[in-house]
Amino acid sequence: MKKSKVFLGIAAAGLALSLAACSGGRGGSDEGADAGGDIDKSAITVGVAMPTQQSERWIADGDNVKSALEDLGYKVDLQFANDEIATQVSQIENMIAKGAKALIVASIDGTTLTDVLQSAADQDIPVIAYDRLILGTENVDYYTTFDNYKVGVQQATSLLTGLGILDADGKETGAAGPFNVELFAGSPDDNNATFFWNGAMDTLQPYLDSKVLNVPSGQLDFEQAAILRWLPETAQERMENLLTIDGSAKIDGVLSPYDGLSIGIISALTSGGYSADALPVITGQDAEVGSVKSIIAGEQYSTIYKDTRELGKQAVSMVDAILTGEEVEVNDEETYDNEVKVVPSFLLESQIVTVDNYKEILIDGGYYTEDDLK
C-alpha cells in the first residue's frame, strides 16, 4: 500500500497555513507512485458517484468533475443514483468491478457505504468523499467540501440581516422584535445538515434567548426541523402544517438550509395566504437558478453561493495527486470525524448572495450569465 504525504496547504480563499503533517493515503496506481507521476492516464478510469439528477446542483457537480478529470486525460465513469441508496451502492460496486482506480463519492446516506468501500480498500482503491462526509468507515482517504459550519452561520446571519436585526455590516440595529421565525434543517442522513444547523443555531440562539426571535411552533430541535432527502415537497408539507399550528402568528422569517426547500416553503406560504410581494425573509443555499430568479423577484431573500467548480477542481486535484504519487493538499485535519477516523479535508469558502450583490458574485464571477437569470 502506497503512502502519500499530506500537508496543510492553501485554502481556496487564499488563507495560507504553514504547518505540514503526514497521514496515510492509498494509491490506486502502482505505476503512478513508482514512476513519480509518469503514468498513462488514458488507461485509468476514475469512478464518480453522484446522489441525484433531481437537483441542478448535482448535475453541475457531476459534469464539472467529469470534465476536469477528462482534461487531465483520465477516463471517467459518472453515475447518478437518483437518491436511491441501493442504486448508489450497486453503481460503486460496478465501478470497482470494471477496474476503477479511484473513487469520488457524493453519498446519499453517508452511513450506508461501509461494505462497498471495504471492497474498494481490498483492491487498494482510494476514496474521496465529495461534499458529504462518508461515515463509519476507515476506508475514506480524503474529504473536500465547504466550511459547512460557516455556511450555517451565514444562513442565520442573512436571516437576521433581512429581518433588520443586523445591518449590512453585521452590527446590531437595536431592533427589539419579537420576530416570528420558523426553522428548517437538512436531511438527517447527510452529515453536512448538522453542521449547517449547528452554525445557524449558535448564531440565532442569543436572539431566541432574548426573545427578539420567537418560534411560534416551538419546534427548535434538529429532528423536528429536518427534511429527509432534502425534498422540496416535504418542506412544503411541513410549512403548510406549521401554518396551521398558530394561524394567527404572522411569520417574519424562515431559516431554510437549501434552495430546493425554499421553493417548497414559498409555495406553502403563497397558498397559505401570503402574497408573493410580502413573503417572510427566506434563506437558502446553492444559488440554484430558480432561487436566484426568486431573489431577483423579491421572493426569496438570500442564498449561500458555493462555487462547485472549485469543489470539483479540488476533488480532481486530490485524485490526481494520489494516482501520480504526489502530495495531497488539505487544510483541515481536526473537524471531520466520521466516527472511525478524522478524515483529512480541504474546506472552501462560501458567500451570502442577495439581490444587492448577485450580479457581482454570480454574473461577474462567471457562474451564470445574465441570460441564465432572465
C-alpha positions as CSV (number, residue, x, y, z in Angstrom):
1,M,0.0,0.0,0.0
2,K,1.5,3.3,-1.1
3,K,1.7,6.2,1.3
4,S,1.2,9.7,0.2
5,K,2.2,12.7,2.2
6,V,-0.4,15.2,3.3
7,F,0.5,18.7,4.1
8,L,-1.5,21.7,5.2
9,G,-2.0,23.7,2.0
10,I,-3.5,26.9,0.8
11,A,-7.3,27.3,1.1
12,A,-9.4,28.5,-1.9
13,A,-9.8,31.8,-0.3
14,G,-6.1,32.3,-0.2
15,L,-5.6,31.5,3.5
16,A,-2.1,30.2,3.9
17,L,-1.3,27.6,6.5
18,S,2.3,26.8,7.1
19,L,2.1,23.7,9.2
20,A,2.7,20.4,7.5
21,A,1.7,17.0,8.6
22,C,1.7,13.4,7.3
23,S,-1.0,10.8,7.1
24,G,-1.6,7.6,5.2
25,G,-3.4,7.6,1.9
26,R,-4.0,4.7,-0.5
27,G,-2.6,4.9,-4.0
28,G,-4.8,3.5,-6.7
29,S,-2.0,3.2,-9.3
30,D,1.3,1.5,-8.6
31,E,2.7,2.9,-11.9
32,G,2.0,6.4,-10.7
33,A,3.6,6.1,-7.3
34,D,6.6,4.2,-8.7
35,A,7.2,6.5,-11.7
36,G,6.7,9.8,-9.8
37,G,3.6,10.7,-11.8
38,D,4.7,9.5,-15.3
39,I,1.7,7.3,-16.0
40,D,-0.7,6.7,-18.9
41,K,-3.8,8.4,-17.6
42,S,-5.8,7.4,-20.6
43,A,-5.6,3.9,-19.3
44,I,-7.0,4.8,-15.9
45,T,-10.7,5.1,-15.0
46,V,-12.0,7.2,-12.1
47,G,-15.4,6.4,-10.8
48,V,-17.6,9.4,-9.9
49,A,-20.8,8.6,-7.8
50,M,-23.3,11.5,-7.5
51,P,-26.5,11.3,-5.5
52,T,-29.2,12.5,-7.9
53,Q,-30.1,14.3,-11.1
54,Q,-33.2,15.8,-9.4
55,S,-31.1,18.8,-8.4
56,E,-29.4,21.1,-10.9
57,R,-26.6,21.5,-8.4
58,W,-25.6,17.8,-8.5
59,I,-25.9,17.6,-12.3
60,A,-23.4,20.5,-12.5
61,D,-21.1,18.9,-9.9
62,G,-21.0,15.7,-11.9
63,D,-20.3,17.5,-15.2
64,N,-17.6,19.6,-13.6
65,V,-15.8,16.7,-12.1
66,K,-16.0,14.6,-15.2
67,S,-14.8,17.4,-17.4
68,A,-11.9,18.2,-15.1
69,L,-10.8,14.6,-15.0
70,E,-11.0,14.2,-18.7
71,D,-9.0,17.4,-19.2
72,L,-6.2,15.6,-17.3
73,G,-6.5,12.6,-19.6
74,Y,-8.4,10.2,-17.3
75,K,-11.4,8.1,-18.3
76,V,-14.5,8.7,-16.2
77,D,-17.4,6.5,-15.1
78,L,-20.0,9.1,-13.9
79,Q,-23.2,7.7,-12.3
80,F,-26.2,9.4,-10.7
81,A,-28.3,7.3,-8.2
82,N,-31.5,9.4,-8.1
83,D,-31.4,9.4,-4.3
84,E,-31.7,5.6,-4.1
85,I,-29.2,4.1,-1.6
86,A,-29.2,0.6,-3.1
87,T,-28.7,2.1,-6.6
88,Q,-25.6,4.0,-5.4
89,V,-24.1,1.0,-3.7
90,S,-24.7,-1.0,-6.9
91,Q,-23.1,1.7,-9.0
92,I,-20.0,1.8,-6.9
93,E,-19.7,-2.0,-6.9
94,N,-19.8,-1.9,-10.7
95,M,-17.2,0.8,-10.8
96,I,-14.9,-1.4,-8.7
97,A,-15.7,-4.5,-10.8
98,K,-14.9,-2.6,-14.0
99,G,-11.5,-1.6,-12.7
100,A,-11.8,2.0,-11.5
101,K,-8.5,3.1,-9.9
102,A,-10.0,5.8,-7.7
103,L,-13.5,6.8,-6.5
104,I,-15.1,10.2,-5.9
105,V,-18.3,9.7,-3.9
106,A,-21.0,12.2,-3.0
107,S,-23.1,9.9,-0.8
108,I,-26.8,9.8,-0.5
109,D,-26.6,8.4,3.0
110,G,-23.1,8.6,4.5
111,T,-23.7,5.6,6.8
112,T,-24.5,3.0,4.1
113,L,-21.3,2.6,2.2
114,T,-19.2,0.6,4.7
115,D,-19.2,-2.7,2.9
116,V,-18.7,-1.4,-0.6
117,L,-15.9,0.8,0.5
118,Q,-14.2,-2.2,2.2
119,S,-14.3,-3.8,-1.3
120,A,-12.6,-0.7,-2.6
121,A,-10.0,-0.9,0.2
122,D,-9.3,-4.6,-0.6
123,Q,-8.3,-3.5,-4.1
124,D,-6.3,-0.5,-2.8
125,I,-8.7,2.0,-4.4
126,P,-8.5,5.4,-2.8
127,V,-11.8,7.2,-2.0
128,I,-12.5,10.9,-1.9
129,A,-15.7,11.9,-0.1
130,Y,-17.2,14.7,-2.1
131,D,-19.1,17.5,-0.2
132,R,-20.8,14.9,2.0
133,L,-18.7,13.1,4.6
134,I,-18.8,9.3,4.5
135,L,-19.4,7.9,8.0
136,G,-18.5,4.8,9.9
137,T,-15.5,3.6,7.9
138,E,-11.8,4.0,7.8
139,N,-11.8,3.5,4.1
140,V,-12.3,7.1,3.1
141,D,-9.0,8.8,2.4
142,Y,-9.8,12.5,1.9
143,Y,-12.8,14.8,2.1
144,T,-13.4,18.0,0.2
145,T,-16.3,20.4,1.0
146,F,-17.0,23.9,2.1
147,D,-16.8,25.2,5.7
148,N,-20.3,23.9,6.5
149,Y,-20.5,25.3,10.0
150,K,-19.7,28.7,8.5
151,V,-22.4,28.1,5.9
152,G,-24.9,27.8,8.7
153,V,-23.6,30.9,10.3
154,Q,-24.0,32.7,7.0
155,Q,-27.6,31.5,6.6
156,A,-28.5,32.7,10.1
157,T,-26.7,36.0,9.6
158,S,-28.6,36.7,6.4
159,L,-31.9,35.9,8.2
160,L,-31.0,38.4,10.9
161,T,-30.0,41.0,8.3
162,G,-33.2,40.5,6.3
163,L,-35.2,41.0,9.5
164,G,-33.3,44.2,10.3
165,I,-31.8,42.8,13.5
166,L,-28.4,43.2,12.0
167,D,-27.2,45.9,9.5
168,A,-25.2,45.3,6.3
169,D,-22.0,45.3,8.4
170,G,-23.3,42.7,10.8
171,K,-23.8,45.2,13.6
172,E,-26.9,45.0,15.8
173,T,-29.5,47.7,15.0
174,G,-31.4,47.6,18.3
175,A,-34.5,46.1,16.7
176,A,-36.4,44.6,19.6
177,G,-38.9,42.4,17.8
178,P,-40.3,39.9,18.6
179,F,-39.9,38.5,15.1
180,N,-41.7,35.2,14.4
181,V,-39.4,32.7,12.6
182,E,-39.7,29.0,11.7
183,L,-36.7,26.8,11.3
184,F,-35.9,24.1,8.8
185,A,-32.9,21.7,8.7
186,G,-31.5,19.4,6.0
187,S,-31.6,15.6,5.7
188,P,-30.7,13.7,8.8
189,D,-28.7,11.2,6.8
190,D,-26.4,14.0,5.4
191,N,-23.6,14.8,7.8
192,N,-23.5,18.4,6.4
193,A,-27.0,19.1,7.7
194,T,-25.9,19.0,11.3
195,F,-23.1,21.4,10.6
196,F,-25.4,23.8,8.8
197,W,-27.9,23.5,11.7
198,N,-25.3,24.0,14.4
199,G,-23.8,27.0,12.8
200,A,-27.2,28.6,12.3
201,M,-28.5,27.8,15.8
202,D,-25.3,29.0,17.5
203,T,-25.9,32.3,15.7
204,L,-29.6,32.6,16.4
205,Q,-29.6,31.3,20.0
206,P,-28.8,34.7,21.7
207,Y,-31.7,36.3,19.9
208,L,-34.0,33.4,20.9
209,D,-32.9,33.7,24.5
210,S,-33.5,37.5,24.5
211,K,-37.0,37.0,22.9
212,V,-36.0,39.1,19.9
213,L,-36.8,35.9,17.9
214,N,-39.8,33.7,18.6
215,V,-40.6,30.3,17.0
216,P,-44.4,30.0,17.1
217,S,-44.4,26.3,16.5
218,G,-42.0,25.7,19.4
219,Q,-40.1,23.3,17.1
220,L,-36.5,24.0,18.0
221,D,-34.9,20.6,17.7
222,F,-33.0,19.3,14.6
223,E,-35.1,16.2,14.5
224,Q,-38.3,18.3,14.3
225,A,-36.9,20.6,11.6
226,A,-35.1,18.0,9.5
227,I,-36.3,17.3,5.9
228,L,-35.4,13.8,4.8
229,R,-33.5,13.7,1.4
230,W,-33.8,17.5,1.1
231,L,-37.1,17.1,-0.7
232,P,-39.0,20.3,-1.6
233,E,-42.4,18.6,-1.3
234,T,-41.6,17.5,2.2
235,A,-40.6,21.1,3.1
236,Q,-43.8,22.4,1.6
237,E,-45.9,19.9,3.6
238,R,-44.1,20.8,6.8
239,M,-44.6,24.6,6.2
240,E,-48.2,24.0,5.5
241,N,-48.5,22.1,8.8
242,L,-46.7,24.9,10.7
243,L,-49.1,27.5,9.4
244,T,-52.0,25.5,10.9
245,I,-50.4,25.3,14.4
246,D,-51.0,29.0,15.0
247,G,-52.6,30.6,12.0
248,S,-52.8,34.0,13.8
249,A,-49.0,34.2,14.0
250,K,-47.5,36.2,11.1
251,I,-44.3,34.6,10.0
252,D,-41.5,37.1,9.6
253,G,-38.7,34.8,8.6
254,V,-37.8,31.2,7.7
255,L,-34.4,29.6,8.1
256,S,-34.1,27.3,5.1
257,P,-30.8,25.5,4.5
258,Y,-31.3,24.7,0.8
259,D,-32.8,26.5,-2.2
260,G,-35.0,23.4,-3.1
261,L,-36.6,23.6,0.3
262,S,-37.0,27.3,0.0
263,I,-39.1,26.8,-3.2
264,G,-41.4,24.4,-1.3
265,I,-41.6,26.8,1.6
266,I,-42.6,29.7,-0.7
267,S,-45.3,27.5,-2.3
268,A,-46.8,26.7,1.1
269,L,-46.7,30.4,2.2
270,T,-48.3,31.7,-1.0
271,S,-51.0,29.0,-0.9
272,G,-51.5,29.8,2.8
273,G,-52.4,33.4,2.2
274,Y,-49.0,35.3,1.9
275,S,-48.7,37.4,-1.2
276,A,-45.7,37.0,-3.4
277,D,-44.5,40.6,-2.7
278,A,-44.9,40.3,1.1
279,L,-43.2,37.0,1.9
280,P,-41.2,36.4,5.1
281,V,-37.4,36.6,4.9
282,I,-36.4,33.2,3.5
283,T,-32.8,31.9,3.3
284,G,-31.4,29.2,1.1
285,Q,-28.2,27.5,-0.2
286,D,-26.6,26.5,-3.5
287,A,-27.5,29.6,-5.6
288,E,-29.7,27.5,-8.0
289,V,-31.1,29.3,-11.0
290,G,-34.7,29.2,-9.8
291,S,-33.9,30.6,-6.4
292,V,-31.6,33.3,-7.8
293,K,-34.5,34.3,-10.0
294,S,-36.7,34.2,-6.9
295,I,-34.3,36.5,-5.1
296,I,-34.3,39.0,-8.0
297,A,-38.1,38.9,-8.0
298,G,-38.1,39.8,-4.3
299,E,-39.5,36.4,-3.1
300,Q,-36.5,34.5,-1.5
301,Y,-34.3,36.8,0.4
302,S,-30.9,35.1,0.2
303,T,-28.9,32.0,-0.7
304,I,-25.4,30.8,0.0
305,Y,-23.2,30.5,-3.0
306,K,-20.7,27.7,-3.0
307,D,-18.6,27.6,-6.2
308,T,-18.9,24.0,-7.0
309,R,-16.5,24.5,-9.9
310,E,-13.7,24.9,-7.3
311,L,-15.0,22.0,-5.3
312,G,-14.8,19.8,-8.4
313,K,-11.3,21.0,-9.1
314,Q,-10.2,20.2,-5.6
315,A,-11.6,16.7,-5.7
316,V,-9.9,16.1,-9.0
317,S,-6.6,17.5,-7.7
318,M,-6.7,15.1,-4.8
319,V,-7.3,12.1,-7.1
320,D,-4.6,13.1,-9.5
321,A,-2.1,13.6,-6.6
322,I,-2.8,10.2,-5.2
323,L,-2.6,8.4,-8.6
324,T,0.6,10.2,-9.5
325,G,2.3,9.8,-6.1
326,E,2.3,13.5,-5.3
327,E,1.4,15.4,-2.2
328,V,-2.3,15.8,-1.4
329,E,-3.3,19.3,-0.3
330,V,-5.6,19.6,2.8
331,N,-6.3,22.5,5.2
332,D,-8.2,20.8,8.0
333,E,-7.2,17.7,9.9
334,E,-9.4,18.2,13.0
335,T,-13.0,18.9,12.1
336,Y,-14.4,16.0,10.2
337,D,-14.6,12.9,12.4
338,N,-16.5,10.1,10.7
339,E,-16.8,8.1,13.9
340,V,-13.9,5.9,12.9
341,K,-11.2,8.5,11.9
342,V,-10.7,12.1,11.4
343,V,-10.7,12.5,7.6
344,P,-8.1,14.9,6.2
345,S,-10.1,17.6,4.5
346,F,-9.9,20.6,2.2
347,L,-12.5,23.3,3.0
348,L,-13.5,26.0,0.6
349,E,-15.2,29.3,1.2
350,S,-18.8,30.4,0.6
351,Q,-20.6,33.7,0.2
352,I,-24.0,35.2,1.1
353,V,-25.9,36.2,-2.1
354,T,-28.8,38.7,-2.1
355,V,-30.4,41.0,-4.7
356,D,-27.8,43.6,-3.8
357,N,-24.8,41.5,-4.8
358,Y,-25.9,38.7,-7.1
359,K,-24.6,40.4,-10.2
360,E,-21.1,41.0,-8.8
361,I,-20.8,37.5,-7.4
362,L,-22.6,35.2,-9.8
363,I,-22.5,37.1,-13.1
364,D,-19.2,38.9,-12.9
365,G,-17.7,35.7,-11.4
366,G,-18.8,33.7,-14.5
367,Y,-21.0,31.3,-12.6
368,Y,-24.1,32.5,-14.6
369,T,-24.8,34.8,-17.5
370,E,-27.4,37.4,-17.5
371,D,-29.5,35.3,-19.9
372,D,-29.4,32.4,-17.4
373,L,-31.2,34.6,-14.9
374,K,-33.8,36.2,-17.1
